[in-house]
Amino acid sequence: QRRSRFAAPSPRDTVIEAAGDALQSPDLTVDLRHGVHVAYERSSLLGVEVRYLRWRPGEGWDRFPTRVTEPGDERTARPGIGAITHGSIDVVYTSFDGAEITLRTRSRRTDGEEALDAPPQPAVPPSTALAVRPLPVRTGRMLEARGPELTPGSRVDLIDASGRRVAETVCEQTGVARFGPSATQRLTPGIYFVRRAGTDRAARVVVLR
């Protein structure tokens, strides 16, 4: 369902997939061009697969969902999605082979190098780059960022793939910023970024439930 800021939802709702099997654990994000991306689980007699659908302004939803996982994949679950443009997306999910849980990523790149109409950014020297740990981080766990540009009193933001700030913290000591369990507990699984407020340099974070 899509809602306007000043009007009632129109249309009331849209069916993007219907099946006799279980459809669950959806994750949704909006890209920089206002496209909508959804990843979710579909259960069947053959196991759980992760599916993906995209909505583009003026074109609507994809006619059919894309199956992200392959037949024969281990038990999969907890999809998360990050998108920059209509054709630049990453879907993350977990798989379990009976012994250990593995984090997997599938990417789609169909926009080409000029997707954002912006010049390439120079590489950040290691001496100024941010580093985060642990990677991946589970919801409700401490997330720590380190970097020489982090000074006492500087604000550090945690932002989602659409650029929305979802948490913030203030450095209490030189080179270290921490997001406590209360900040990560409310996050949905997916891709996030940590950066010092007022800068463009960011460190990528994968969040799992």
Secondary structure, 3 states (H helix, E strand, C coil): CCCCCCCCCCCCCCCCCCCCCCEEEEEEEECCCCCEEEEEEEEECCEEEEEEEEEECCCEECCCCEECCCCCCCEEEEEEEEEEECCEEEEEEEEECCCCEEEEEEEEECCCCCCCCCCCCCCCCCCCCCEEECCCEECCCCEEEECCCCCCCCEEEEEECCCCEEEEEECCECCEEEECHHHHCCCCCEEEEEEECCCCCEEEEEEEC
